[in-house]
Structures are given as C-alpha cells and as structure tokens.
C-alpha cells in the first residue's frame, strides 16, 4: 500500500515539526517539510504529493503563489489550510479531504462508466 504523501509548508520552526510528527504517527501517511516557498516548490516538483498542508504564518501573497503553482502543476492536489487546534483536528482535516477526493473520484469513474451510485 502506498503511503499518502503530505507536503507541510510553514514558517514557524516550532510548530511545523509538531505537525510533521503528528502526520508521521499515522502509518498510512508520510510528510515532508518546507519552510520557504522556493523549497516547497522544488520538493513539489520532485515527488508526487497527495496533499499540501499550509500551516499558519504564511503571508497571503506567498499562499496565493503556492496555491497557483501547485494547482497548475497538479490540478487534483488537495490543499489544506491548517490553523492549529490539536492533533485531532489535523487528523480530521486530512481524513475529510481524502474521503472527499475518494468520493469525487468514484463519482467521476461511475459517470464515465455510465453508471450512477
């Protein structure tokens, strides 16, 4: 089974490692961390990510730039803006995003297959 690849982008060098640890506790998930825009873009081009998690502290202009680049390169990428709130919230945000994508992919598959569920 392939692990869900999550790129964590954040500015706070105390919070980001905590997010990474929380993500990596789940055996189905694997995180990579970037603190700067250029580093995040380079990592995004090197590996196929399922989710980009934007942590608090990213300036609006940087967030817009990153979202535009990531969505241009991989339109199906999931981008989550995580503002904090504990490990339960983070896990729920990631699971909800993955569930939503799975539901959309199933609906798209059934549409092209000519069936409806």
C-alpha positions as a Python dict, from the first residue, in 0.01 Angstrom:
ca = {
    (1, 'X'): (0, 0, 0),
    (2, 'X'): (134, 340, -93),
    (3, 'X'): (151, 599, 179),
    (4, 'X'): (-30, 931, 141),
    (5, 'X'): (239, 1190, 73),
    (6, 'X'): (184, 1522, 251),
    (7, 'X'): (391, 1835, 194),
    (8, 'X'): (381, 2059, 502),
    (9, 'X'): (464, 2423, 431),
    (10, 'X'): (503, 2660, 723),
    (11, 'X'): (713, 2936, 866),
    (12, 'X'): (713, 2851, 1236),
    (13, 'X'): (1013, 2630, 1315),
    (14, 'X'): (850, 2518, 1641),
    (15, 'X'): (504, 2427, 1509),
    (16, 'X'): (596, 2264, 1176),
    (17, 'X'): (798, 1979, 1335),
    (18, 'X'): (500, 1905, 1560),
    (19, 'X'): (275, 1882, 1254),
    (20, 'X'): (528, 1654, 1088),
    (21, 'X'): (542, 1427, 1394),
    (22, 'X'): (161, 1409, 1416),
    (23, 'X'): (130, 1323, 1048),
    (24, 'X'): (407, 1064, 1054),
    (25, 'X'): (245, 886, 1352),
    (26, 'X'): (-14, 755, 1106),
    (27, 'X'): (142, 460, 923),
    (28, 'X'): (-55, 545, 608),
    (29, 'X'): (85, 899, 586),
    (30, 'X'): (431, 1040, 521),
    (31, 'X'): (525, 1407, 546),
    (32, 'X'): (792, 1629, 402),
    (33, 'X'): (855, 1979, 539),
    (34, 'X'): (937, 2308, 370),
    (35, 'X'): (984, 2643, 542),
    (36, 'X'): (1032, 2862, 234),
    (37, 'X'): (831, 2899, -88),
    (38, 'X'): (1118, 2802, -317),
    (39, 'X'): (1193, 2492, -111),
    (40, 'X'): (825, 2390, -122),
    (41, 'X'): (808, 2436, -499),
    (42, 'X'): (1126, 2233, -553),
    (43, 'X'): (1001, 1950, -331),
    (44, 'X'): (663, 1955, -506),
    (45, 'X'): (836, 1906, -841),
    (46, 'X'): (1045, 1615, -711),
    (47, 'X'): (773, 1395, -558),
    (48, 'X'): (408, 1322, -627),
    (49, 'X'): (218, 1463, -329),
    (50, 'X'): (-142, 1389, -239),
    (51, 'X'): (-185, 1681, 0),
    (52, 'X'): (-22, 2017, 63),
    (53, 'X'): (-78, 2136, 419),
    (54, 'X'): (-31, 2511, 459),
    (55, 'X'): (42, 2598, 820),
    (56, 'X'): (-28, 2932, 983),
    (57, 'X'): (215, 3220, 934),
    (58, 'X'): (233, 3208, 556),
    (59, 'X'): (180, 3551, 407),
    (60, 'X'): (-122, 3593, 179),
    (61, 'X'): (92, 3665, -129),
    (62, 'X'): (300, 3351, -68),
    (63, 'X'): (-7, 3136, -12),
    (64, 'X'): (-163, 3262, -335),
    (65, 'X'): (159, 3199, -526),
    (66, 'X'): (197, 2847, -386),
    (67, 'X'): (-166, 2755, -449),
    (68, 'X'): (-143, 2876, -809),
    (69, 'X'): (178, 2687, -880),
    (70, 'X'): (65, 2364, -715),
    (71, 'X'): (-277, 2364, -880),
    (72, 'X'): (-127, 2446, -1220),
    (73, 'X'): (118, 2158, -1194),
    (74, 'X'): (-125, 1912, -1035),
    (75, 'X'): (-491, 2020, -1060),
    (76, 'X'): (-612, 1732, -841),
    (77, 'X'): (-385, 1821, -547),
    (78, 'X'): (-557, 1864, -212),
    (79, 'X'): (-458, 2188, -38),
    (80, 'X'): (-547, 2224, 330),
    (81, 'X'): (-505, 2544, 528),
    (82, 'X'): (-438, 2429, 885),
    (83, 'X'): (-461, 2694, 1155),
    (84, 'X'): (-391, 2466, 1452),
    (85, 'X'): (-620, 2323, 1711),
    (86, 'X'): (-463, 1996, 1813),
    (87, 'X'): (-385, 1658, 1667),
    (88, 'X'): (-750, 1550, 1646),
    (89, 'X'): (-839, 1844, 1425),
    (90, 'X'): (-538, 1788, 1198),
    (91, 'X'): (-621, 1421, 1155),
    (92, 'X'): (-987, 1502, 1085),
    (93, 'X'): (-893, 1764, 826),
    (94, 'X'): (-668, 1520, 642),
    (95, 'X'): (-916, 1232, 658),
    (96, 'X'): (-1204, 1453, 543),
    (97, 'X'): (-1002, 1579, 246),
    (98, 'X'): (-901, 1226, 145),
    (99, 'X'): (-1260, 1099, 184),
    (100, 'X'): (-1391, 1387, -27),
    (101, 'X'): (-1138, 1312, -302),
    (102, 'X'): (-1223, 940, -296),
    (103, 'X'): (-1595, 1020, -327),
    (104, 'X'): (-1533, 1258, -617),
    (105, 'X'): (-1313, 1004, -796),
    (106, 'X'): (-1575, 733, -750),
    (107, 'X'): (-1848, 961, -888),
    (108, 'X'): (-1629, 1059, -1183),
    (109, 'X'): (-1546, 693, -1254),
    (110, 'X'): (-1912, 593, -1241),
    (111, 'X'): (-2008, 881, -1471),
    (112, 'X'): (-1759, 776, -1736),
    (113, 'X'): (-1852, 411, -1686),
    (114, 'X'): (-2215, 504, -1745),
    (115, 'X'): (-2344, 409, -1401),
    (116, 'X'): (-2464, 611, -1108),
    (117, 'X'): (-2427, 536, -736),
}
